Amino acid sequence: MTTTADDTLAYLDSRPGPGEPRAYHFPRFSRSRLSNGVELITADLPGRPLLVGHLLLGGAGAGVTGEPAALAGATVLAARAMTEGTQRRDALALIEASERLGAEISADAGWDSLAVSVEVPRSRLEPALTLLAEVALEPSFPADEVERLRDERLNDLLQARAEPRRRVERAFAETVYAADAAYRRPAGGSELTVPALDRDVLAARHAAILRPSGATLIVAGDLTGIDVRALAERGFGGWQEPTAAAESGIGDSDAAAGGPGRVVVVHRPGSPQSELRIGHVGTPRRTPDFHAVSVLNAVLGGLFGSRLNALLREEKGYTYGVHSSFDMRVGAGPFGVRTAVQTEFTVPAIVDTLAELRRIRETPAEDEELAIARDYLVGVFPLRYESSGQVAGAIAGLVAHGLPDDELDRYRPAVAAVTPDQVLEAAQRHIRPDEASVVVVGDADAFLPALEAAGVGAVEVVREEAPEPEG
């Protein structure tokens, strides 16, 4: 049977179009407090027998931003070392204890908090919470394990200098933030600070943030018939508030470098491509126009069909892909455009990206691109919260940023209601091309004259030899 063009058109016309998004509600959760002040949040998720207990050590100064600059990396390294042994068990015994429960324990630190988590079948929640409390409250920070983790971090720093993608990220943060801003530093510490991080430093950092009044225990999963509060009291009720004062908070963690944007080139002789970062200090998570900013970023560079990707990839052929993002934290994280281009396209890509940043402040989003951006954000939202761990993590985000309990329930309708005028206003408020810095890791000798002639700013060249990573 022969298919004609008319048959094809008829088939396309007969295909069902996209329907209305199904109603979705983020799982309900309830709050209470243990006798010692720990906040307990429970999310009952029927049919999800794999439970998650997530202890968030939050509050002012509990994350990376609260550590002394001279000891940068202490919070991240302390989190990594917490699962290497407790005052009751060494690393091997701790692994064996968790395996007997079919549990997995992890600890991680970010800019705004430190968290310890356990994932376990519901039938073993009580001993799992007890083990979680042991890891969180009684880590021993064994000297040999701390030394191993410290050496791993130092080697990782060497690898980061050797990898253009990671080197440009560090250079970008160092360019857009002020010299004393915490966000300017690598979260895991630098070559100057990591060597000083011994077990005593990590123990002191842990003690400084360990207070029940700033902690939140989140338990998510199928909680049918489980008295979570009673189990939590048995595991964490004996934890007492320390007498020392709490940390003071984030301070100037997000202070911008100030002045016009800079153009910095980290020279890599013979590099076949250039890693580009273009942007400036962005906005905190608690910006009033969060939903408009989310749609704005999707239109600009958050989707495959975004303006930047359509221009730099599809039309110009400079790159395989380009992406923009607002890294929202308690303070103002960076806004940046990220891409890699062949060396010969370095300058055109920079010029065209800056032009696109100006255009989105001047040209309202068209109905079609706005609809695509909103539909995508609305459509993928429920997929992010299918597991108990994802739900617990989302609730932890609300706690860390001080957001209302209904924030995630309001997300989809709020995004769907964003208008072209709101996107334009968000662009004019949060995208500032005249303040944008350009950071390039690539072969400066191949494009420096053209970059200087492009008039995007005075060019600073950092000439360094790319180190060979160990191992």
C-alpha positions as CSV (number, residue, x, y, z in Angstrom):
1,M,0.0,0.0,0.0
2,T,1.4,3.4,-1.0
3,T,1.2,6.3,1.5
4,T,0.6,9.7,-0.1
5,A,1.4,13.1,1.2
6,D,-2.3,13.7,1.7
7,D,-2.5,10.5,3.8
8,T,0.3,11.7,6.0
9,L,-1.3,15.1,6.5
10,A,-4.6,13.5,7.4
11,Y,-2.9,11.3,9.9
12,L,-1.1,14.3,11.5
13,D,-4.4,16.2,11.7
14,S,-6.1,13.3,13.4
15,R,-3.6,12.8,16.1
16,P,-4.8,13.7,19.6
17,G,-3.3,16.9,21.0
18,P,-1.9,17.4,24.4
19,G,-4.6,17.3,27.2
20,E,-4.9,19.4,30.3
21,P,-2.3,18.6,33.0
22,R,-3.7,16.2,35.6
23,A,-4.3,17.6,39.0
24,Y,-1.3,17.1,41.3
25,H,-0.9,17.9,45.0
26,F,2.4,17.6,46.8
27,P,2.1,15.1,49.6
28,R,0.7,16.5,52.8
29,F,3.0,16.6,55.8
30,S,2.6,17.5,59.4
31,R,4.9,19.3,61.9
32,S,5.5,18.9,65.6
33,R,8.4,19.2,68.1
34,L,10.2,16.7,70.2
35,S,10.7,17.4,73.9
36,N,14.2,18.9,73.3
37,G,13.1,21.3,70.5
38,V,13.9,19.2,67.4
39,E,11.2,19.8,64.8
40,L,9.6,16.6,63.5
41,I,8.0,16.5,60.0
42,T,6.2,13.4,58.8
43,A,4.9,12.7,55.3
44,D,2.8,9.6,55.1
45,L,3.1,8.2,51.6
46,P,0.9,5.1,51.4
47,G,2.3,2.3,49.2
48,R,6.0,3.4,49.6
49,P,7.5,0.9,52.0
50,L,11.0,2.2,51.6
51,L,11.2,5.0,54.3
52,V,13.6,7.9,54.6
53,G,14.7,9.6,57.8
54,H,16.4,12.9,57.0
55,L,18.0,14.9,59.8
56,L,18.6,18.5,58.7
57,L,21.1,20.5,60.7
58,G,20.0,23.9,59.6
59,G,19.7,27.3,61.0
60,A,22.1,30.3,60.8
61,G,25.6,29.3,60.0
62,A,25.0,25.5,59.8
63,G,26.1,25.1,56.2
64,V,29.3,26.0,54.3
65,T,28.6,29.7,54.6
66,G,29.0,29.6,58.4
67,E,32.5,28.2,58.5
68,P,35.6,30.4,58.9
69,A,37.3,31.4,55.6
70,A,40.6,30.0,56.9
71,L,39.0,26.6,57.4
72,A,37.0,26.5,54.2
73,G,35.9,23.0,53.4
74,A,35.5,21.9,57.0
75,T,31.7,21.5,56.8
76,V,31.8,19.4,53.7
77,L,34.7,17.2,55.0
78,A,33.0,16.8,58.3
79,A,29.9,15.5,56.6
80,R,31.9,13.0,54.6
81,A,33.7,11.8,57.7
82,M,30.6,11.4,59.8
83,T,29.9,8.0,58.2
84,E,33.4,6.8,58.8
85,G,32.9,5.8,62.4
86,T,31.1,6.8,65.6
87,Q,32.0,6.7,69.3
88,R,30.5,3.2,69.5
89,R,31.6,1.7,66.1
90,D,34.4,2.0,63.7
91,A,33.7,2.4,59.9
92,L,33.5,-1.4,59.3
93,A,31.1,-2.0,62.2
94,L,29.0,0.9,61.1
95,I,28.7,-0.5,57.6
96,E,27.8,-3.9,59.0
97,A,25.1,-2.4,61.3
98,S,23.5,-0.6,58.4
99,E,23.6,-3.7,56.2
100,R,21.9,-5.8,58.8
101,L,19.0,-3.4,58.6
102,G,19.0,-3.2,54.9
103,A,19.6,0.5,55.3
104,E,21.8,3.1,53.6
105,I,23.2,6.0,55.6
106,S,24.7,9.1,54.0
107,A,25.7,12.6,55.1
108,D,26.2,15.7,53.0
109,A,26.8,19.4,53.4
110,G,25.7,22.3,51.2
111,W,25.9,26.0,51.4
112,D,23.0,26.3,53.8
113,S,22.8,23.1,55.9
114,L,24.3,19.8,56.8
115,A,22.1,16.7,56.5
116,V,22.3,13.0,57.6
117,S,19.9,10.5,56.0
118,V,18.9,6.9,56.3
119,E,16.9,4.9,53.8
120,V,15.4,1.7,55.2
121,P,12.4,-0.7,54.8
122,R,9.5,0.3,57.1
123,S,9.8,-2.7,59.3
124,R,13.2,-1.6,60.5
125,L,12.6,2.1,61.0
126,E,13.1,2.2,64.8
127,P,16.7,0.7,64.8
128,A,17.4,2.8,61.7
129,L,16.5,6.0,63.4
130,T,18.6,5.0,66.4
131,L,21.6,4.4,64.1
132,L,20.9,7.7,62.3
133,A,21.1,9.5,65.7
134,E,24.4,7.7,66.5
135,V,25.9,8.9,63.2
136,A,24.6,12.4,63.5
137,L,25.3,13.0,67.2
138,E,28.3,10.8,68.0
139,P,30.7,10.8,65.0
140,S,34.3,10.0,66.1
141,F,36.1,11.5,63.1
142,P,38.9,8.9,63.1
143,A,42.2,10.6,62.3
144,D,43.3,8.1,59.7
145,E,39.9,8.3,57.8
146,V,40.0,12.1,58.0
147,E,43.5,12.1,56.5
148,R,42.4,9.8,53.7
149,L,39.4,12.0,52.9
150,R,41.5,15.1,53.1
151,D,44.0,13.6,50.6
152,E,41.2,12.7,48.3
153,R,40.0,16.3,48.3
154,L,43.5,17.6,47.6
155,N,43.7,15.3,44.6
156,D,40.3,16.3,43.5
157,L,41.4,19.9,43.5
158,L,44.3,19.0,41.2
159,Q,41.9,17.2,38.9
160,A,39.6,20.2,38.9
161,R,42.4,22.5,37.7
162,A,43.1,20.1,34.9
163,E,39.5,19.9,33.7
164,P,38.4,23.0,31.8
165,R,34.7,22.6,32.8
166,R,35.5,22.6,36.5
167,R,38.3,25.2,36.2
168,V,35.9,27.7,34.6
169,E,33.3,27.2,37.3
170,R,35.8,28.1,40.0
171,A,37.1,31.0,38.0
172,F,33.6,32.3,37.4
173,A,32.8,32.3,41.1
174,E,36.0,34.0,41.9
175,T,35.2,36.7,39.3
176,V,31.6,37.6,40.2
177,Y,31.8,37.5,44.0
178,A,33.7,39.8,46.3
179,A,37.0,38.6,47.8
180,D,35.5,38.0,51.3
181,A,32.2,36.3,50.1
182,A,31.7,32.7,51.0
183,Y,30.2,32.0,47.7
184,R,33.5,32.9,46.0
185,R,35.2,29.9,47.6
186,P,34.9,26.2,46.6
187,A,32.4,24.6,48.9
188,G,34.8,21.8,49.6
189,G,37.7,24.1,50.4
190,S,40.8,25.1,48.5
191,E,44.5,24.2,48.2
192,L,45.2,26.7,50.9
193,T,42.6,25.6,53.5
194,V,42.2,21.9,53.1
195,P,45.7,20.9,54.4
196,A,44.7,22.4,57.8
197,L,41.5,20.3,58.2
198,D,42.4,17.6,60.7
199,R,40.0,15.6,63.0
200,D,40.0,18.3,65.7
201,V,38.9,20.9,63.2
202,L,36.1,18.7,61.9
203,A,35.0,17.8,65.4
204,A,34.9,21.4,66.4
205,R,32.9,22.4,63.3
206,H,30.4,19.6,64.0
207,A,30.0,20.7,67.6
208,A,29.4,24.3,66.5
209,I,26.4,23.4,64.4
210,L,25.0,20.5,66.5
211,R,22.0,21.9,68.3
212,P,18.5,20.5,68.6
213,S,16.8,23.9,68.3
214,G,18.1,24.3,64.8
215,A,17.5,20.7,63.7
216,T,14.6,19.2,61.7
217,L,13.9,15.4,61.4
218,I,11.9,14.5,58.3
219,V,10.4,11.0,58.0
220,A,8.7,10.1,54.7
221,G,7.2,6.9,53.4
222,D,4.3,4.6,54.3
223,L,3.9,5.4,57.9
224,T,0.7,3.5,58.5
225,G,0.5,2.2,62.1
226,I,3.9,3.7,63.0
227,D,4.2,6.1,66.0
228,V,7.0,8.1,64.4
229,R,7.1,10.6,67.3
230,A,7.7,7.9,69.9
231,L,10.5,6.4,67.8
232,A,12.1,9.8,67.2
233,E,11.9,10.6,71.0
234,R,13.7,7.4,71.7
235,G,16.4,8.1,69.2
236,F,16.9,11.9,69.6
237,G,15.1,12.8,72.8
238,G,18.3,12.8,74.9
239,W,20.1,15.3,72.7
240,Q,20.6,18.5,74.7
241,E,21.2,22.1,73.6
242,P,24.8,23.2,74.0
243,T,25.7,26.2,76.1
244,A,27.8,27.9,73.4
245,A,26.0,30.6,71.3
246,A,24.8,29.7,67.8
247,E,26.7,30.7,64.7
248,S,25.9,34.3,63.5
249,G,24.6,33.4,60.0
250,I,25.6,33.9,56.4
251,G,26.9,37.5,56.6
252,D,28.3,38.7,53.3
253,S,28.3,35.2,51.7
254,D,26.8,36.6,48.5
255,A,28.5,40.0,48.2
256,A,29.1,40.8,44.5
257,A,32.5,41.9,43.3
258,G,31.0,45.3,42.3
259,G,31.6,47.5,39.3
260,P,31.1,46.5,35.7
261,G,31.5,42.9,34.5
262,R,35.0,41.6,33.9
263,V,36.4,39.5,31.1
264,V,38.8,36.8,32.3
265,V,40.6,34.3,30.2
266,V,42.4,31.3,31.8
267,H,44.9,30.4,29.1
268,R,45.2,26.8,28.0
269,P,47.7,26.5,25.1
270,G,46.5,24.4,22.3
271,S,43.0,23.8,23.7
272,P,40.7,22.8,20.8
273,Q,37.6,24.4,22.5
274,S,36.7,27.1,25.0
275,E,34.6,26.7,28.1
276,L,32.5,29.8,28.6
277,R,30.7,31.2,31.6
278,I,28.8,34.5,31.3
279,G,26.8,35.9,34.1
280,H,26.7,37.7,37.5
281,V,25.4,37.4,41.0
282,G,21.8,36.3,40.8
283,T,19.0,36.1,43.3
284,P,18.1,34.3,46.6
285,R,15.5,31.5,46.5
286,R,13.1,33.7,48.4
287,T,12.6,36.2,45.6
288,P,9.0,37.3,45.3
289,D,9.0,36.6,41.6
290,F,10.4,33.1,41.8
291,H,7.9,31.6,39.4
292,A,8.4,34.3,36.8
293,V,12.2,33.8,37.1
294,S,11.7,30.0,36.6
295,V,9.8,30.6,33.4
296,L,12.2,33.3,32.3
297,N,15.1,30.9,32.6
298,A,13.3,28.2,30.7
299,V,12.7,30.6,27.8
300,L,16.2,31.9,27.9
301,G,18.4,28.8,28.3
302,G,16.7,26.2,30.4
303,L,15.2,24.0,27.7
304,F,16.5,22.5,24.5
305,G,14.2,24.8,22.5
306,S,15.3,27.9,24.4
307,R,16.4,31.1,22.8
308,L,20.1,30.6,23.5
309,N,20.1,27.0,22.2
310,A,18.1,27.9,19.1
311,L,20.7,30.7,18.4
312,L,24.0,29.2,19.4
313,R,23.4,25.6,18.5
314,E,20.7,25.4,15.8
315,E,21.3,28.7,13.9
316,K,25.0,29.4,14.4
317,G,26.3,25.9,15.0
318,Y,28.8,27.1,17.6
319,T,28.1,24.4,20.2
320,Y,26.4,21.1,21.0
321,G,24.4,22.8,23.7
322,V,24.1,25.9,25.9
323,H,22.4,26.2,29.3
324,S,21.4,29.0,31.6
325,S,20.5,28.8,35.3
326,F,19.8,30.7,38.5
327,D,21.5,28.8,41.3
328,M,19.3,30.0,44.1
329,R,20.5,29.6,47.7
330,V,19.6,31.3,51.0
331,G,21.8,34.1,49.7
332,A,22.1,35.2,46.1
333,G,23.7,32.4,44.1
334,P,25.1,32.9,40.6
335,F,23.2,33.4,37.4
336,G,25.2,32.0,34.5
337,V,25.2,30.9,30.9
338,R,27.3,27.8,30.4
339,T,28.6,26.4,27.1
340,A,31.6,25.0,25.3
341,V,32.5,26.0,21.8
342,Q,35.2,25.3,19.3
343,T,38.0,27.8,19.7
344,E,37.3,29.6,16.5
345,F,33.8,30.4,17.7
346,T,34.8,31.8,21.1
347,V,34.3,35.5,20.4
348,P,31.2,35.2,18.2
349,A,29.6,33.0,20.9
350,I,30.3,35.6,23.6
351,V,29.0,38.5,21.5
352,D,25.8,36.6,20.6
353,T,25.2,35.5,24.1
354,L,25.5,39.0,25.5
355,A,23.2,40.2,22.7
356,E,20.6,37.6,23.7
357,L,20.8,38.7,27.3
358,R,20.0,42.2,26.2
359,R,17.2,41.0,23.9
360,I,15.3,39.1,26.6
361,R,15.2,42.3,28.6
362,E,13.6,44.2,25.6
363,T,11.5,41.6,23.8
364,P,8.5,39.9,25.6
365,A,8.3,36.2,25.3
366,E,6.1,35.1,22.4
367,D,3.0,33.1,23.2
368,E,4.4,29.9,21.8
369,E,7.7,29.9,23.6
370,L,6.0,31.0,26.8
371,A,3.5,28.1,26.5
372,I,6.3,25.6,25.9
373,A,8.3,26.8,28.9
374,R,5.3,26.8,31.3
375,D,4.0,23.4,30.1
376,Y,7.4,21.9,30.5
377,L,7.8,23.2,34.1
378,V,4.3,22.2,35.0
379,G,4.6,18.7,33.4
380,V,7.9,17.6,34.9
381,F,7.2,18.8,38.4
382,P,5.4,15.7,39.7
383,L,8.1,13.5,38.4
384,R,10.6,15.0,40.8
385,Y,8.8,13.6,43.8
386,E,8.0,10.0,43.2
387,S,10.2,8.4,45.9
388,S,10.2,8.9,49.7
389,G,13.7,10.4,49.4
390,Q,12.7,13.0,46.9
391,V,9.7,14.0,49.0
392,A,11.9,14.3,52.1
393,G,14.5,16.3,50.2
394,A,11.9,18.7,48.9
395,I,10.6,19.3,52.4
396,A,14.1,19.9,53.6
397,G,14.4,22.6,50.9
398,L,11.4,24.3,52.3
399,V,12.9,24.2,55.8
400,A,16.3,25.4,54.7
401,H,14.9,28.4,52.8
402,G,12.2,29.3,55.3
403,L,9.4,28.8,52.7
404,P,5.7,28.2,53.6
405,D,4.3,24.7,53.8
406,D,2.1,25.2,50.7
407,E,5.0,26.4,48.5
408,L,5.2,23.2,46.4
409,D,1.5,22.9,46.1
410,R,1.3,26.4,44.7
411,Y,4.1,25.9,42.2
412,R,2.2,24.5,39.2
413,P,-0.7,26.9,39.2
414,A,1.7,29.8,39.9
415,V,3.9,28.8,36.9
416,A,0.9,28.3,34.6
417,A,-0.3,31.8,35.4
418,V,3.0,33.6,34.6
419,T,2.4,36.3,31.9
420,P,4.7,37.7,29.2
421,D,4.8,41.0,31.1
422,Q,5.9,39.2,34.3
423,V,8.7,37.4,32.4
424,L,9.9,40.7,30.9
425,E,9.8,42.4,34.4
426,A,11.8,39.5,35.8
427,A,14.4,39.7,33.0
428,Q,14.8,43.5,33.6
429,R,15.2,42.9,37.3
430,H,17.5,39.8,37.4
431,I,19.5,39.8,34.1
432,R,22.0,42.6,33.9
433,P,24.2,42.4,30.8
434,D,26.2,45.4,31.8
435,E,27.3,43.7,35.0
436,A,27.8,40.3,33.4
437,S,31.3,38.9,33.6
438,V,32.8,36.7,30.9
439,V,35.1,33.9,31.9
440,V,36.8,31.7,29.4
441,V,39.1,28.7,29.7
442,G,40.8,28.1,26.4
443,D,43.7,29.0,24.1
444,A,43.9,32.8,24.6
445,D,46.5,33.1,21.8
446,A,44.0,31.9,19.3
447,F,41.3,34.5,20.0
448,L,42.7,37.3,22.2
449,P,43.0,39.9,19.5
450,A,39.4,39.3,18.3
451,L,38.1,39.3,21.9
452,E,39.8,42.7,22.6
453,A,38.4,44.1,19.4
454,A,34.9,43.0,20.2
455,G,34.6,45.6,22.9
456,V,33.0,43.4,25.6
457,G,35.5,44.8,28.2
458,A,39.1,44.9,29.2
459,V,40.5,41.4,29.0
460,E,42.5,39.9,31.9
461,V,44.6,36.8,30.9
462,V,45.6,34.3,33.5
463,R,48.4,32.1,32.2
464,E,48.8,28.9,34.1
465,E,50.0,25.4,33.3
466,A,47.2,22.9,33.4
467,P,48.4,20.3,36.1
468,E,48.3,16.6,35.4
469,P,45.8,14.9,37.8
470,E,47.2,12.2,40.0
471,G,46.2,8.6,39.5
